[in-house]
Amino acid sequence: MNKEAKRITILLADDDPDDRKLTLDAFAENRLANSLDCVQDGEELMDYLHRRGKYAGLKHAPLPGLILLDLNMPRKDGREALKEIKAHPELRRIPVVVLTTSKAEEDILRSYDLGVNSYVTKPVTFKSLVELVKVLGRYWFEVVELPPGEN
């Protein structure tokens, strides 16, 4: 990562504690300077974004600059959360990358119909996850121009 890379908060929404841990480890392996917050389901994701409940203390903190979203979660799945995020005027500009095990064409099409920015299938090995995080980091923090004032 170069020094010009954007320092934003990344929010990972994934119900699997092992997947969250592996993702955190992959970020550490890549030495990304971005902070990575985690939530366990779509309800918690929406509470985080709206600064409700246990996230009320974040009211004055910037919104995340990127959301990594699993589709299959309890309480509110990623599809429902994505629909809410993209329908909300203050949240819709946050880039959302679906990071899921599903390769189902229906999930891919529906995610793009709901406004996802990218759809990525979770790699099966840690080495592949580290490489994916490196590519995501380079793309989202060095190449892409993110909306000003959003993060």
C-alpha positions as CSV (number, residue, x, y, z in Angstrom):
1,M,0.0,0.0,0.0
2,N,1.3,3.4,-0.8
3,K,1.1,6.4,1.5
4,E,-1.6,8.0,-0.7
5,A,-4.0,5.1,0.1
6,K,-7.2,6.3,1.6
7,R,-7.6,5.7,5.4
8,I,-11.2,4.7,5.8
9,T,-13.1,2.4,8.1
10,I,-14.1,-0.9,6.5
11,L,-17.2,-2.6,7.9
12,L,-17.4,-6.4,7.7
13,A,-20.8,-7.9,8.1
14,D,-20.4,-11.7,8.5
15,D,-22.1,-14.1,10.9
16,D,-19.3,-16.7,10.8
17,P,-16.7,-15.9,13.5
18,D,-14.0,-18.0,11.7
19,D,-14.6,-16.0,8.5
20,R,-14.4,-12.7,10.4
21,K,-11.1,-13.8,12.1
22,L,-9.6,-15.0,8.8
23,T,-10.5,-11.7,7.1
24,L,-9.0,-9.7,10.0
25,D,-5.9,-11.8,9.7
26,A,-5.8,-11.3,5.9
27,F,-6.0,-7.5,6.5
28,A,-3.1,-7.7,9.0
29,E,-1.1,-9.8,6.6
30,N,-1.5,-7.1,4.0
31,R,-0.6,-4.4,6.5
32,L,-3.6,-2.3,5.5
33,A,-3.8,0.8,7.6
34,N,-7.6,0.9,7.4
35,S,-9.5,0.0,10.5
36,L,-11.8,-3.0,10.2
37,D,-15.0,-3.1,12.3
38,C,-17.2,-6.2,12.4
39,V,-20.9,-6.9,12.8
40,Q,-22.5,-10.3,13.0
41,D,-25.8,-9.9,11.0
42,G,-27.9,-7.5,9.0
43,E,-29.7,-6.1,12.0
44,E,-26.4,-5.2,13.7
45,L,-25.1,-3.8,10.4
46,M,-28.1,-1.4,10.2
47,D,-27.7,-0.5,13.9
48,Y,-24.0,0.3,13.2
49,L,-24.9,2.4,10.1
50,H,-27.7,4.3,11.9
51,R,-25.7,4.6,15.1
52,R,-28.4,2.9,17.2
53,G,-28.2,0.7,20.3
54,K,-24.6,-0.3,21.2
55,Y,-23.3,1.9,18.3
56,A,-24.9,5.1,19.5
57,G,-21.5,6.2,20.7
58,L,-20.3,6.4,17.1
59,K,-22.8,9.2,16.3
60,H,-20.1,11.7,15.5
61,A,-17.7,9.2,13.8
62,P,-17.5,9.0,10.0
63,L,-19.6,6.3,8.3
64,P,-17.6,3.4,6.9
65,G,-16.0,4.0,3.5
66,L,-16.6,0.4,2.4
67,I,-18.8,-2.4,3.5
68,L,-17.9,-6.1,3.0
69,L,-21.2,-8.0,3.1
70,D,-22.0,-11.6,3.5
71,L,-25.4,-12.6,2.0
72,N,-26.4,-15.5,4.2
73,M,-26.8,-14.2,7.8
74,P,-29.4,-14.6,10.5
75,R,-32.0,-12.1,11.6
76,K,-31.6,-9.9,8.5
77,D,-29.7,-11.3,5.6
78,G,-27.3,-9.4,3.4
79,R,-29.8,-9.0,0.6
80,E,-32.3,-7.2,2.9
81,A,-29.5,-5.1,4.4
82,L,-28.2,-4.2,0.9
83,K,-31.7,-3.1,-0.2
84,E,-32.0,-0.8,2.9
85,I,-28.6,0.7,2.5
86,K,-29.1,1.5,-1.2
87,A,-32.5,3.0,-0.5
88,H,-31.3,5.3,2.2
89,P,-30.1,8.8,1.1
90,E,-27.2,9.0,3.6
91,L,-26.0,5.4,3.1
92,R,-26.5,4.7,-0.6
93,R,-23.1,6.1,-1.6
94,I,-21.1,3.7,0.6
95,P,-19.6,1.1,-1.7
96,V,-20.7,-2.4,-0.8
97,V,-18.8,-5.5,-1.8
98,V,-20.6,-8.8,-1.4
99,L,-18.1,-11.3,0.0
100,T,-19.9,-14.6,0.1
101,T,-19.7,-18.3,-0.5
102,S,-22.6,-18.2,-2.9
103,K,-21.9,-18.6,-6.6
104,A,-25.6,-18.8,-7.5
105,E,-26.5,-16.8,-10.5
106,E,-29.7,-15.6,-8.8
107,D,-27.7,-14.2,-5.9
108,I,-25.3,-12.4,-8.2
109,L,-28.0,-10.9,-10.4
110,R,-30.2,-9.9,-7.4
111,S,-27.2,-8.3,-5.6
112,Y,-26.4,-6.1,-8.7
113,D,-30.1,-5.3,-9.1
114,L,-30.1,-4.1,-5.5
115,G,-27.0,-1.8,-6.2
116,V,-24.0,-3.8,-5.0
117,N,-20.7,-2.3,-6.3
118,S,-18.9,-5.7,-6.6
119,Y,-19.7,-9.3,-6.0
120,V,-16.8,-11.6,-4.9
121,T,-16.9,-15.2,-3.9
122,K,-15.0,-16.0,-0.7
123,P,-11.8,-17.9,-1.5
124,V,-11.3,-21.3,0.1
125,T,-7.7,-20.9,1.2
126,F,-6.2,-18.3,3.5
127,K,-3.5,-17.6,0.9
128,S,-6.2,-16.8,-1.7
129,L,-8.0,-14.6,0.9
130,V,-4.8,-12.7,1.5
131,E,-4.4,-12.1,-2.2
132,L,-8.0,-11.0,-2.5
133,V,-7.6,-8.5,0.3
134,K,-4.5,-7.2,-1.4
135,V,-6.4,-6.7,-4.7
136,L,-9.4,-5.1,-2.9
137,G,-7.2,-2.8,-0.9
138,R,-5.3,-1.7,-4.0
139,Y,-8.6,-1.1,-6.0
140,W,-10.7,0.5,-3.3
141,F,-8.0,2.6,-1.6
142,E,-5.6,3.5,-4.4
143,V,-7.6,3.4,-7.7
144,V,-11.2,4.3,-7.0
145,E,-12.3,7.8,-6.3
146,L,-14.7,7.5,-3.3
147,P,-17.5,10.1,-2.8
148,P,-16.1,13.2,-1.0
149,G,-17.1,13.8,2.6
150,E,-18.6,10.4,3.0
151,N,-15.9,9.0,5.2
